[in-house]
Amino acid sequence: MREGEGNLRLSVVSHGQQALLAHLLQDLRKLPENVQISITANCPGSLPAHLLLDQWLDVTENTQPAGFGANHNAVFQRSKASFFGVINPDLRMPTDPFPALLDALKQPDVGVVAPLVRSPSGEVEDNARNFPRFHDLVAKALGAADGRAPVSGTDPQAVDWVGGMCMLFRQEAFASIGGFDEGFHLYYEDVDICARLWRAGWKVLLVPEAEVIHDAQRTSRRNLGYMRWHALSIARYFFKHLGRLP
């Protein structure tokens, strides 16, 4: 890993996604020298040898798979950077989104920021949304709405929650609420942490000036195991936050 601790540490978790990770790292290598990059191999033995030996990276191989929150919390615990980011391996960054994101995050009451996310075809994705209610889930299932927050202009704007494919946190904000709730295994950790940040007095911002591309895998729509995790996470979220949303 690069010597010293930079201003920003990025945490990436790979589930045997070597091809996606290679493309992401190609983009990340263009970033300023003060960005630290941590890779967690969630599937034992899944990272190629050249990455394990790469001094530019902080690499961890799990002995057994862990959840989204547990993996990123573990990286945060050994970070001393002022800002902490979680990003998915299926992201591409043709332009550097971090200057605009960090500029917005330097506002003292902002806890987390996220870029505008586009699909590979250029369409704006729904990574900034309103907090879900029961009727919203029904509407989404029927194709009537997806709960996305409207995006206007390029100035940072407050939203209820932002997607976990790319989130940048102020270090003290993340620490003050205890990081991700590890009771969520794979889904709704992002909704939950944004709800807790708002309740603790921190703002959640979308920064449209910063953009990334997301080649979404949508695994929960095809795999019964992931669908089960998704349903359990929804139930946990509503049980935890019912009547307590900001």
VEXVO-58591 format. One record per residue (C-alpha): x, y, z. Coordinates in Angstrom, 1 decimal. Layout:
N
<px->X | py->Y | pz->Z>
...
***
This chain:
246
<px->0.0 | py->0.0 | pz->0.0>
<px->1.2 | py->3.6 | pz->-0.5>
<px->3.1 | py->4.9 | pz->2.4>
<px->1.2 | py->7.0 | pz->4.9>
<px->-2.5 | py->7.5 | pz->5.4>
<px->-4.3 | py->9.7 | pz->2.8>
<px->-7.3 | py->11.9 | pz->3.2>
<px->-9.6 | py->9.3 | pz->1.8>
<px->-9.7 | py->5.5 | pz->2.2>
<px->-11.9 | py->3.5 | pz->-0.3>
<px->-13.2 | py->0.0 | pz->0.6>
<px->-14.0 | py->-2.4 | pz->-2.1>
<px->-15.4 | py->-5.9 | pz->-1.5>
<px->-15.0 | py->-8.5 | pz->-4.2>
<px->-17.1 | py->-11.7 | pz->-4.4>
<px->-14.9 | py->-13.4 | pz->-7.0>
<px->-15.5 | py->-10.5 | pz->-9.4>
<px->-12.0 | py->-10.4 | pz->-10.8>
<px->-12.9 | py->-9.0 | pz->-14.2>
<px->-15.0 | py->-6.2 | pz->-12.8>
<px->-12.4 | py->-5.4 | pz->-10.1>
<px->-9.6 | py->-5.2 | pz->-12.7>
<px->-11.6 | py->-2.5 | pz->-14.6>
<px->-12.3 | py->-0.6 | pz->-11.5>
<px->-8.7 | py->-0.6 | pz->-10.3>
<px->-7.7 | py->0.6 | pz->-13.7>
<px->-9.8 | py->3.7 | pz->-13.1>
<px->-8.7 | py->4.1 | pz->-9.4>
<px->-5.0 | py->4.0 | pz->-10.3>
<px->-5.5 | py->7.4 | pz->-11.9>
<px->-6.6 | py->9.0 | pz->-8.6>
<px->-4.4 | py->11.3 | pz->-6.5>
<px->-1.6 | py->9.7 | pz->-4.4>
<px->-3.4 | py->10.4 | pz->-1.1>
<px->-6.2 | py->8.0 | pz->-1.8>
<px->-5.8 | py->4.6 | pz->0.1>
<px->-7.5 | py->1.6 | pz->-1.5>
<px->-8.5 | py->-1.5 | pz->0.5>
<px->-9.7 | py->-4.7 | pz->-1.2>
<px->-11.5 | py->-7.4 | pz->0.7>
<px->-11.7 | py->-10.8 | pz->-1.0>
<px->-15.0 | py->-12.2 | pz->0.4>
<px->-14.5 | py->-15.5 | pz->-1.4>
<px->-11.3 | py->-17.3 | pz->-0.1>
<px->-8.7 | py->-17.8 | pz->-2.8>
<px->-10.5 | py->-15.7 | pz->-5.4>
<px->-8.0 | py->-12.9 | pz->-5.9>
<px->-5.2 | py->-13.3 | pz->-8.5>
<px->-1.6 | py->-13.5 | pz->-7.0>
<px->-0.5 | py->-10.2 | pz->-8.6>
<px->-3.1 | py->-8.3 | pz->-6.6>
<px->-2.1 | py->-10.0 | pz->-3.3>
<px->1.4 | py->-8.8 | pz->-3.9>
<px->0.5 | py->-5.3 | pz->-5.1>
<px->2.1 | py->-2.9 | pz->-2.6>
<px->-0.3 | py->-0.2 | pz->-3.9>
<px->-3.2 | py->-2.0 | pz->-2.3>
<px->-4.3 | py->-3.0 | pz->1.2>
<px->-5.6 | py->-6.5 | pz->0.6>
<px->-7.5 | py->-8.8 | pz->3.0>
<px->-8.7 | py->-12.3 | pz->2.2>
<px->-11.6 | py->-13.6 | pz->4.4>
<px->-11.4 | py->-17.2 | pz->5.6>
<px->-15.2 | py->-17.3 | pz->5.2>
<px->-17.6 | py->-14.9 | pz->3.5>
<px->-18.9 | py->-12.0 | pz->5.6>
<px->-21.8 | py->-9.5 | pz->5.0>
<px->-21.6 | py->-6.1 | pz->3.3>
<px->-21.6 | py->-4.2 | pz->6.6>
<px->-19.1 | py->-6.5 | pz->8.4>
<px->-16.6 | py->-6.3 | pz->5.5>
<px->-16.7 | py->-2.5 | pz->5.3>
<px->-16.7 | py->-2.0 | pz->9.1>
<px->-13.5 | py->-4.0 | pz->9.4>
<px->-11.8 | py->-1.8 | pz->6.9>
<px->-13.0 | py->1.3 | pz->8.7>
<px->-11.6 | py->0.1 | pz->12.0>
<px->-8.1 | py->0.2 | pz->10.6>
<px->-8.5 | py->3.5 | pz->8.8>
<px->-7.2 | py->6.8 | pz->10.0>
<px->-8.3 | py->8.8 | pz->7.0>
<px->-10.6 | py->11.8 | pz->7.4>
<px->-13.1 | py->10.4 | pz->4.8>
<px->-14.2 | py->6.8 | pz->4.2>
<px->-15.7 | py->5.5 | pz->1.0>
<px->-17.4 | py->2.2 | pz->0.1>
<px->-17.6 | py->1.3 | pz->-3.6>
<px->-18.8 | py->-1.7 | pz->-5.6>
<px->-16.5 | py->-3.6 | pz->-8.0>
<px->-19.0 | py->-3.1 | pz->-10.8>
<px->-18.4 | py->0.7 | pz->-10.9>
<px->-16.5 | py->2.5 | pz->-13.6>
<px->-15.1 | py->6.0 | pz->-13.2>
<px->-14.2 | py->7.6 | pz->-16.6>
<px->-13.8 | py->10.9 | pz->-14.8>
<px->-12.7 | py->11.5 | pz->-11.2>
<px->-15.8 | py->12.0 | pz->-9.0>
<px->-13.9 | py->12.5 | pz->-5.7>
<px->-13.0 | py->16.2 | pz->-5.9>
<px->-16.7 | py->17.2 | pz->-6.0>
<px->-17.7 | py->14.6 | pz->-3.5>
<px->-15.1 | py->15.6 | pz->-1.0>
<px->-15.9 | py->19.3 | pz->-1.5>
<px->-19.5 | py->18.6 | pz->-0.5>
<px->-18.5 | py->16.4 | pz->2.4>
<px->-16.3 | py->19.1 | pz->4.0>
<px->-19.5 | py->20.9 | pz->5.1>
<px->-19.5 | py->20.3 | pz->8.9>
<px->-23.0 | py->18.9 | pz->9.1>
<px->-22.8 | py->16.5 | pz->6.1>
<px->-22.3 | py->12.8 | pz->7.1>
<px->-22.4 | py->11.0 | pz->3.7>
<px->-22.4 | py->12.0 | pz->0.0>
<px->-22.9 | py->10.0 | pz->-3.2>
<px->-22.4 | py->10.8 | pz->-6.9>
<px->-25.0 | py->10.7 | pz->-9.7>
<px->-25.0 | py->7.1 | pz->-10.9>
<px->-25.6 | py->6.2 | pz->-14.6>
<px->-26.1 | py->2.9 | pz->-16.3>
<px->-23.6 | py->1.9 | pz->-19.1>
<px->-26.1 | py->3.3 | pz->-21.6>
<px->-26.1 | py->6.7 | pz->-19.9>
<px->-29.5 | py->6.5 | pz->-18.1>
<px->-29.6 | py->8.0 | pz->-14.5>
<px->-30.1 | py->5.2 | pz->-12.0>
<px->-32.2 | py->5.4 | pz->-8.8>
<px->-29.3 | py->5.5 | pz->-6.3>
<px->-30.9 | py->8.5 | pz->-4.5>
<px->-34.3 | py->7.7 | pz->-3.1>
<px->-37.0 | py->8.5 | pz->-0.5>
<px->-37.3 | py->6.4 | pz->2.6>
<px->-39.5 | py->3.4 | pz->1.7>
<px->-42.9 | py->2.9 | pz->3.3>
<px->-45.1 | py->-0.2 | pz->2.9>
<px->-47.2 | py->1.3 | pz->0.1>
<px->-44.0 | py->2.3 | pz->-1.7>
<px->-43.0 | py->-1.4 | pz->-1.9>
<px->-46.4 | py->-2.3 | pz->-3.3>
<px->-46.1 | py->0.5 | pz->-5.9>
<px->-42.6 | py->-0.6 | pz->-6.9>
<px->-43.7 | py->-4.2 | pz->-7.3>
<px->-46.5 | py->-3.1 | pz->-9.6>
<px->-44.1 | py->-0.9 | pz->-11.6>
<px->-45.9 | py->2.3 | pz->-10.6>
<px->-42.9 | py->4.0 | pz->-8.9>
<px->-39.3 | py->3.3 | pz->-7.7>
<px->-39.1 | py->5.9 | pz->-5.0>
<px->-36.3 | py->7.8 | pz->-6.6>
<px->-35.6 | py->11.4 | pz->-5.5>
<px->-35.9 | py->14.0 | pz->-8.3>
<px->-32.5 | py->15.4 | pz->-9.4>
<px->-32.3 | py->19.0 | pz->-10.3>
<px->-29.2 | py->20.8 | pz->-11.6>
<px->-25.6 | py->20.1 | pz->-10.4>
<px->-25.6 | py->21.5 | pz->-6.9>
<px->-25.5 | py->19.1 | pz->-4.0>
<px->-29.0 | py->18.3 | pz->-2.7>
<px->-30.3 | py->16.6 | pz->0.4>
<px->-32.0 | py->13.2 | pz->-0.1>
<px->-33.4 | py->10.6 | pz->2.2>
<px->-30.8 | py->7.9 | pz->1.3>
<px->-28.2 | py->7.0 | pz->-1.2>
<px->-27.2 | py->3.6 | pz->-2.6>
<px->-24.4 | py->1.5 | pz->-1.2>
<px->-22.6 | py->1.1 | pz->-4.6>
<px->-20.8 | py->4.4 | pz->-3.9>
<px->-20.9 | py->6.3 | pz->-0.6>
<px->-18.4 | py->8.6 | pz->1.0>
<px->-18.6 | py->9.3 | pz->4.7>
<px->-17.1 | py->11.8 | pz->7.1>
<px->-15.0 | py->9.7 | pz->9.5>
<px->-16.6 | py->11.1 | pz->12.6>
<px->-20.1 | py->10.7 | pz->11.3>
<px->-19.6 | py->7.0 | pz->10.4>
<px->-17.9 | py->6.4 | pz->13.8>
<px->-20.6 | py->8.2 | pz->15.8>
<px->-23.4 | py->5.9 | pz->14.7>
<px->-21.3 | py->2.7 | pz->14.9>
<px->-20.9 | py->2.2 | pz->11.1>
<px->-23.1 | py->-0.3 | pz->9.2>
<px->-25.6 | py->-2.5 | pz->11.1>
<px->-24.1 | py->-6.0 | pz->10.5>
<px->-27.5 | py->-7.5 | pz->11.2>
<px->-28.3 | py->-6.7 | pz->7.6>
<px->-26.4 | py->-9.3 | pz->5.5>
<px->-26.5 | py->-7.8 | pz->2.0>
<px->-29.4 | py->-5.4 | pz->1.4>
<px->-30.8 | py->-2.3 | pz->3.1>
<px->-27.6 | py->-1.5 | pz->5.0>
<px->-27.5 | py->1.7 | pz->2.9>
<px->-31.1 | py->2.7 | pz->3.7>
<px->-30.5 | py->1.9 | pz->7.4>
<px->-27.3 | py->3.9 | pz->7.8>
<px->-28.7 | py->7.0 | pz->6.1>
<px->-31.8 | py->6.9 | pz->8.4>
<px->-29.5 | py->6.7 | pz->11.4>
<px->-27.3 | py->9.5 | pz->10.1>
<px->-30.3 | py->11.8 | pz->9.6>
<px->-31.6 | py->11.0 | pz->13.2>
<px->-28.1 | py->11.8 | pz->14.6>
<px->-28.2 | py->15.2 | pz->12.9>
<px->-26.0 | py->14.4 | pz->9.8>
<px->-27.1 | py->15.3 | pz->6.3>
<px->-27.2 | py->12.9 | pz->3.3>
<px->-26.3 | py->14.6 | pz->0.0>
<px->-26.4 | py->13.6 | pz->-3.6>
<px->-23.8 | py->15.4 | pz->-5.7>
<px->-24.9 | py->15.4 | pz->-9.3>
<px->-21.7 | py->17.1 | pz->-10.5>
<px->-19.9 | py->13.9 | pz->-9.6>
<px->-20.8 | py->10.9 | pz->-11.8>
<px->-19.9 | py->7.2 | pz->-12.0>
<px->-21.1 | py->4.3 | pz->-14.2>
<px->-22.7 | py->1.3 | pz->-12.6>
<px->-23.1 | py->-2.0 | pz->-14.4>
<px->-25.8 | py->-3.3 | pz->-12.0>
<px->-25.9 | py->-7.1 | pz->-11.5>
<px->-29.5 | py->-7.3 | pz->-10.0>
<px->-28.7 | py->-10.7 | pz->-8.4>
<px->-31.7 | py->-10.6 | pz->-6.1>
<px->-34.0 | py->-10.7 | pz->-9.1>
<px->-32.6 | py->-14.0 | pz->-10.4>
<px->-31.3 | py->-16.0 | pz->-7.4>
<px->-33.6 | py->-17.4 | pz->-4.8>
<px->-31.0 | py->-17.2 | pz->-2.0>
<px->-30.4 | py->-13.5 | pz->-2.7>
<px->-34.2 | py->-12.9 | pz->-3.0>
<px->-34.5 | py->-14.4 | pz->0.5>
<px->-31.8 | py->-12.1 | pz->1.9>
<px->-33.5 | py->-9.2 | pz->0.3>
<px->-36.9 | py->-10.0 | pz->1.8>
<px->-35.3 | py->-10.6 | pz->5.3>
<px->-33.5 | py->-7.2 | pz->5.1>
<px->-36.7 | py->-5.4 | pz->4.2>
<px->-38.4 | py->-7.0 | pz->7.2>
<px->-35.6 | py->-6.1 | pz->9.5>
<px->-35.5 | py->-2.5 | pz->8.2>
<px->-39.3 | py->-1.9 | pz->8.8>
<px->-39.2 | py->-3.6 | pz->12.2>
<px->-36.2 | py->-1.4 | pz->13.2>
<px->-37.4 | py->1.9 | pz->11.8>
<px->-41.2 | py->1.8 | pz->11.9>
<px->-42.4 | py->5.1 | pz->13.3>
<px->-38.9 | py->6.4 | pz->13.7>
<px->-37.9 | py->7.7 | pz->10.3>
<px->-36.7 | py->11.3 | pz->10.2>
***
